[in-house]
Amino acid sequence: MKRVQYDRYGGPERMYFGEYALPQLGDDEVRVAVKAAAINPFDWKLRQGAMKLFTGRRFPKAMGTDFAGIVESIGSKVRNVRVGDEVFGTVDFRKSGAFAEAVVVESHHVAKKPSQLSFGKAASLPIAAMTAWVAILDRAQVRSGSRVFINGCSGAVGAFAAQLAIAQGAHVSGTCGPGSRYSASAAGVHPIFGYSDRQAYTQGGKYDAVFDSLGTLGVGEGLSMLTKKGVFVDINPTPGRFLRGMLSRRYKLAFATMGIKHLTGIAELAANGTLRPTIGLEAPFSEALSVIADAENGRRHAGKMVLAF
């Protein structure tokens, strides 16, 4: 079988199609034939070495985290899915490997795919929706009447965050680029600001929750936008920010890995239309290297970039 892998940390030039063999199936693992895999910035950041403290230096390493496909086999202790089920899920980032013809993952890393969604749209859910869930529902505890500001409200994570907050009955405003204003407005975000309009962010008052889905707001800036009991949620885990998150009740970090337990809930919300994944480009797996490199170099689309198998 073939997968996208790399033989050392570095840029897009380190990627290549390599042959691989799947490990023996564990008691609580499932083997999935991949039908679609979604590209996340996290994938190339891992290849660049951003998390090498956790991913180590044993090569070659596989790429890709989010996928959707069909269960081919299950371990003896697996109860949540059966052979033949259509599922979506995510691979432990320390292993990765979703940009491949098949994957073996722990059973709690998958959930049944909503029948209403294509494999491509289902593959677009995990990391983005898990991060948004943790930020909006777990960390910020947004509820009806909350005033929420989302920095990057049209990106994959930001759009899901806006959808979740609006579904809770919150009033959501945020930032996005000029080309995304229409879609953000149609989703219910108002008012919408440009990234350079920072002096205007709080013109209508301060917020109960500020979610920086881009990681570009300073901690002090985010905290200054809050009401007295408001919460600033960030996805930029530098050592200094991580320490501050441990010490402050008003500054919290959100990680996708915290949301794996919510995959079934995410599936339910996608099935009823609360979460609405959007595909910007769906390309064949054979073009994976160029598509990933294009995304990494800034040539992106309004929606997720997906590899189809």
N, C-alpha and C positions, 0 to 999 in steps of 0.2 A: 504494500500500500504506500501511497505518497502523502506527504505532508509538507508544509512550509516550516523550515527550520533554519538555524544559524549556528556557525561554528565558533563565534566569539562575539562579545558585546560590541556594538557599533551601529553604523548607519544602515540604510536600505541595501547597500551593496553586500552586506553580510548574509542576506536571505537567499535561500535556494530551495528547490524541490528535492526532498530526500526520501529514501525508502526507509520504512520503519516497521516494526512488529509490535503489536499491542501486548501489554503484560497479561499474565494469567488473571482471570476474573476472581476478585475476592468475594467473600460471602455477602458483603453489603455493597456490592458494586454492580453497575449495569454497563453493557456494551451497546453503543448507539451508532448506527449508520448515519453519518452526517448528511443532511440534505441542504442545509444553509448555515453559514457562519457570518456573524456580523463583526465589522471592524471597529475597534475602539481605540482612542489615543493611548489608552493604557497598554495596548498590545505592543506598540512600537517603543513606548517608554521602557517597558520591560526589556526589550531587545537592546535598547541603548544602555542598559545597565542601571537604571534608576532604582531598582530594588535588588541589586546583586547581593546585598547583605543577606537576603532571604532566599534568593534563587540560586546562589552558589556559582561555582565555576566548572561544573561538569558539562561538557559539550559532546555532541550537538544538543541544542535545546529547541523545543517546538514552540510555535507561535499560535496565538488565538485563544480566546476565552469563552465567547458566547456562541451558542450553536442551537440548532433544532434538527430533529431527525427521528428515526424509527428504532425502537428498542429491538436489538437482535438477540440478546441473552441477558440473564439476570443471575445474581448470586443467590445462594440458598436462603439468606435472611431478608431478601428484598420483598417488601409488601406494598409499596406505593405505586408500582407500575408492573406491567406484564409484557412479555414478548409480543411484539406487534404494535404496541402503543406508540402513538405520535407524541413526542415530548420536546421540551426546550429546556435549556439549562446553561450552566457555566462550569468551566474547568478550574480547579485550584490554580491560582496564578503561579505558584511555585513549580508547577508542572506544565501548564498551558497545553496546547495541542488541538484546539478546535479547528484550525485551518488544516484539516486532514479528512481522509475518507471515512474514518471511524474513530471513536474515542471510548475510553473506559473511565468512568467517573463514579464517585460515591453516589448512592441512590438519592440522598437528600439534596444533591446538587441538580436534580431534574424535577420537573413537574409535567403533568399532562398538558399537551398543547391545546389551547382552545380551538375547537373545530372551525370557528369563524375566521381564524388567522391562517395565512399562508405560512410555510416554513420560514420564509424570509422575514416576515413581520414578527413571528415568534422569536426568531434568533435575535431580533433587535431589542428585545425586552430586558434580559437579565441584569447586566451591570448598571445600565442607565436607570432602570426602574427600581432596582434594589437600592441604589444610592439615593434616589429621590424619596423613596419610602422612608428610609432611615432619617433623612434630613427633615422632611415635612411632618411625618407622623410620629416618629420615635423621638427625635431630638427636639424639634420645635413644638411638637404637640399642637399643631394647628387645629383650630376648631372653628365652628360657625362664628362669624363676626371678626375673626382675626384679620389684622392688616399685615400683609406679607409682601416683601420685596425680594425679587429673584434676579440676581445679576446673571444675565445670560439665559433669558426666559424662552429662547427659541432653540437652544441646543438640545441634544438628546436627553441629558439629565434635566436641564432647566424646563423643557417642555413637559416632561412627565411630572416634575415638581409642581408646575402651574396647574396641570390637570388634577393632581391629587388635592392641592390646596383649594381649588375652586369647587371640587366635589364635596369638600368638607364645609363649604359655605363661606370660605374666606374671601376677602377682597384682595386681589393680587395685582401688583404693579411690578415693573421690572425694566431691564435693559435688553436691547438686541440690536443687530445691524439693520440698516435701512431696507435691505432686501427681505427681511423677515418680519417686518412690522405688520403686514397684512395678516399673516398666519397667526402671529401672537395675539393680535386684536380679535381675530375670529375665534380664538380659543378662550377669550374672556379676560385677557390681561389689559388693564387700564389704570392709570396712564402708562405709556411706554416711553422710555427715555433712550437717548443715544448714549454711547459709552463715555462721551466727553461732557455730558450734561450733569456732572457730579454735584454742582451747586443746587440743582433743581430736584435732586432725588427726594428730599424731605419737604418740598414746598407745600405738600398737602398734609403734613404731619409726620410724626415718627411711627415706627413699625413694631408690631409684636414679634415679628420674626424677619430676619434678613438671611437669605440663603445665597451664598456666593458659589454658584455652580461652575464658575470659570476659574476661581482661585486667584482673582486679580485685585480684590479689595484688601486694603490693609486692615489689620485687626482693629486698630484704633478707629479707622473710618467706619467699619462695620458696626462697632459698638456705639459710635456716636449717632447712628441712625435709629437706635432703639428707644422704645418706651422704657420706663423704669424697670419693668419686669420682662423686657424683651430678650430674645435669644438670637445670637449671631451664629449661624452654622456654616462651616467652611469645609472645603475638600482639599486643602493645601497643607499636607502634614509635614512641614519642616520640623526639625527638632525643637526649635523655639516655640513654634505654635502648638506642637504636641504637648509640651510642658505647660503652656498657658491653658490648654484645654483641660488638663488635669486639675488645674488650680482654680479655674473660673466657672461659675455656674451660668454665666451669660455667654460664654464662648465655647462652642462644641464642634468637634470634628465628626464628619460622616464618612464612613467607608462602605463600599459595596459589600464587602465580606460580612458586615453586620446584618445584611438583609437576605442572606441565603434562606433563612427560615421563613421568609415571606414569599417564596416563589409560588406556592399554591394560591396565596392571596392575590399576588400579581396576576396570575392566570385568570382568576375570577373577575378582577377589575378590567382586564383586557377583553374578556368574554362579554361583559355587559356594556362595554364602550367607554368606561371611565378613563382607561389608559388607551391611547391611540397611537401606536407606532407608525412612523412614516419612513418609507424607503426612498432615498435619493438616487441610488444607483444599485443595480443588481447585475453583477458580472459573473461569468463562468469561473470556476476554480482555476482553470488553466491560465487565467490572467491575474492571479492573486498577487504576484510579485510587483507588477506595474501598478495595480490598483492601490495596494498598501503604500507603495512609495509615493504615489500621487497624493494620497491623503496626508501622509507625513510631511510632504513638501508644501502643503497648504491648498492643493487643488481639491476642494471638498464640494459637497452637494447639500442641498436643503433636505436633509433626511439621512438616515443611516446608509452606509455603504455595506453591501452584502455580497458574499461569495456564494454562488449556487452550485450544487453538485449534481 
